[in-house]
Amino acid sequence: SACAPADHLCAPLHINQIKLKEKCSGPRMKSCLLGTVPIMSWLPRYPIKENALGDLISGISVGIMQLPQGMAYALLASVPPVFGLYSSFYPVLIYFIFGTSKHISLGTYAVMSVMIGGVTERLAPDSDFMTWDNVTNTSIIDTVARDEERVRVAAAVTFISGLFQILLGLVQFGFVVTYLSEPLVRGYTTGAAIHVIVSQLKYTFGISPERHSGPLSLIYTVLEICYLLPETNIGTLVASIITTLGLIAAKEFNAFLGKRIPIPIPVELVAIIIATVISWQFDLQQKYGVDVVGVIPSGLQPPVFPDASIFGQVIGDGFALAVVGYGIAISLGRIFALKYGYKVDSNQELIALGLSNSIGGIFQCFSVSCSMSRTMVQESTGGKTQVAGALSAVVILFITLWIGSLFEDLPKSVLAAIIYVNLHSMMKQFLDIPALWKSNRVDMLVWVATFILTLLLNPDIGLAAAHFMLGYIYVFTINYVRQVPGILIFRSSATLYFANAEMYQDALNSKSGFDITKLLSAKKKLEAKKKRHEKKEAKRVKKELKQNGPKKIVELITSLLLVNIYTGRNFIQELPFLFLCFLLFTFKTLFLFLLSMLHSVPSSLVSILLLFFLHRHAQLPISSSSSFLRTSLFVSSSLPLCVCLGSVVDNLQTAGFFNDKVTKSCLFTTVHDAVLYCHIHIMAHDGGCQLSLIFICCKSLSCTAFLLSQTPNL
């Protein structure tokens, strides 16, 4: 007997040990490790024969493309061009290890760069680095000190944005991209592209406008550029125009060749090589005052932790960069994942981008995302895995270590022209407006409003305002959905159980105007009145039959005898017919009474439709909530019940929920079917049903819908 308690105590301990072993098992740890570091799962199985050549060609092509774009987008971020090369190297290698998309090309991106540029110029404006030149007796800008400070600011905001992305990924917040609707993203990127173009006009015209920040800064900048147009450097303008026209013609030629050549001609690389040679040969900087890239140091920068004192000033900008960068990357990644039949883990993408940005910030990089143009080149040249991205980073490393200094004489106006041409795809997004006008005008309103807010409030503030506006527009335009007359929908996302059953009833009463208690009282009073009327009519019919019944029967039999004598038919054969006539006459008045009752008294005051969309293992509240439901359902004489899962019906059946009045005779599968039923019910009463209410609850009784129909007599 002493052993029994010991065994009893050991059994739960043994079960807990098994559960703990299952939670901490080797396969589970391996799965977690492979999910966190995806390269460990796919690189050992990398098919060299099938993918190596395509990834090699693609990596070299994208790496060559990264060179001019990295340098050009560094100008957007207001940092020296060499830091664009760093941003095309470190983050790409990190994403190669932790990313799950096989086709996107991570690196510098125009929208991210212009957002970084807004932060760097706001916290490190030119006015803070003005020095007095005793030789010329004028104030000049200490560009070395200014650039160093801007690099620190860019690294700090990049590091913060990376931390935000890592935290969001760890808390499984990848679904946040669902709140970035396509019209909002396209309107935002188009507005940001306008900011990019305006920011590069100073390099195109060779002028130096003052930096404006805050709302309407774009308008102030454009006005000042127009004011400074008489000071345009002709050499700079000519170089920019020739480069722009040449790149457009070369890209059209690339598109014409299309499938005739295995890889597209790297026209941007050709452009910067030719421009660098011409600038060096004719000394454009000294003779014509053309602004050039300047010193490009060879080698890589040592890691430096970002300045923590700046973090407090860039938290908002860091969060905006995190959301925008992730939204663009995951949207493009899902497109190619759907095209090639693999899955992109949204939460792992957040972590991969966060590590790329946070580690990149330690190496003086600025925020990165994926580029549509580079991604298209990577895919079209045969890139099939992340190896192509790693090879492009190797190309950038080679350029940075050995040949980067050769581009010191490259005019900045040429880099501005490269940016203009690369933004042509974003400019084509204006064609969304007429397309959305035809398909969905609410989405068109979101697109236009986001574009205008981004223009007027700058990309960072414009994004937050666009999100707020998006929710307001969709709530405000909810009536755009055609409402069936006489039907209202009441939705509650809370679980229906004993503690809140009464609150459900109160909320239903206040929102819909229905009072279940009053309806129940009216129902009982009407039923009592109906019974009294039925008894009264029954007595009257019984009295009438008693007084006039025999007389009417004699008259009927006499008439039939006369007919039979006249026609010569046998009277005995007519006895069944006579008996039937007697029954019809006897119950004639009763039938007329019941028929009149059906027309004069409504069959039900309220018809209630109860819809259940429960999870498979949802626990149904049976006591208080069932009491509330029964109180509501008793008001109706018929109950159409909609349940998605058979297990829900079984649970209700086991709990004794169904009875003679609440039956399973009428089932629906969707809310749409319920609305159709209600609409037909309204039409059947010739418009007499004035109001129908659908009550929806989305938790343990999720979605529970009560459909109440109010008749004129109510």
Salt bridges, closest charged atoms under 4 A:
GLU121 OE2 - LYS202 NZ 3.87
GLU121 OE1 - ARG211 NH1 3.15
ASP126 OD1 - ARG146 NH1 3.10
ASP126 OD1 - ARG150 NH2 2.97
ASP147 OD1 - ARG146 NH2 3.23
GLU149 OE1 - ARG152 NH2 2.49
GLU224 OE1 - HIS212 NE2 2.77
GLU268 OE2 - LYS251 NZ 3.85
ASP291 OD2 - LYS412 NZ 3.66
ASP317 OD2 - ARG122 NH2 2.86
GLU379 OE2 - LYS339 NZ 2.70
ASP432 OD2 - ARG186 NE 2.43
GLU527 OE2 - LYS523 NZ 3.93
GLU537 OE1 - ARG540 NH2 2.79
GLU544 OE1 - ARG540 NH1 3.55
GLU574 OE2 - ARG569 NH2 2.61
